[in-house]
Amino acid sequence: MGSPKQLLEFQGQPLIVRVAEAALAAPVWPIVVVLGAHADRIRPTLAHLPLLVTENAAWAEGMASSIREGISTLQQFSRRLDAALIALCDQPAFSAEAVRKILATQVASGRSIVAARYAGRPGAPALFLRTHFAALASLTGEEGARTLLNAGSDHVATVDLPALAMDLDTPADLAAAQLAR
């Protein structure tokens, strides 16, 4: 992308700030932001927000290392948290409303994992009840929590959130997202 994705401007804000503010507007707390590469450049953009910001020293390993760091930070903050919602900064349609729909689906379904569904499959953002914290803390590699999301209908419920299919991985993605808004 030519610069850290988290700092790319979308509708006048860095992507990381947009996602953080959407999470803060949702009925979830605390909000943990896991930074990896370029943490020193990204951290100042979040200084004005009431967040727990942590650095993932193993960021080059892949997404799983960021999930492990986030879960570790949550557990250090409180041993009594019921769940963790994992979101990504490169989904411009992420919103507090998406979080509310995921939370409502968990209550209605009783499932221990609830994920957004788009492009025909479950994905982030996704809610994991505490029973999955050990599995999240032991993930490895780039795939993140995909194995847990594909665990089957006994554990996983989904919410159709097709707008979240757009993620920003290339300059062309960013340009298309800017035009779509």
Secondary structure by P-SEA (a helix, b strand, c coil): ccccccccccccccaaaaaaaaaaacccccbbbbbcccccccccccccccccccccccccccaaaaaaaaaaaaaaacccccbbbbbbcccccccaaaaaaaaaaaaaccccbbbbbccccccccccccccaaaaaaacccccccccccccccccbbbbbccccccccccaaaaaaaaaac
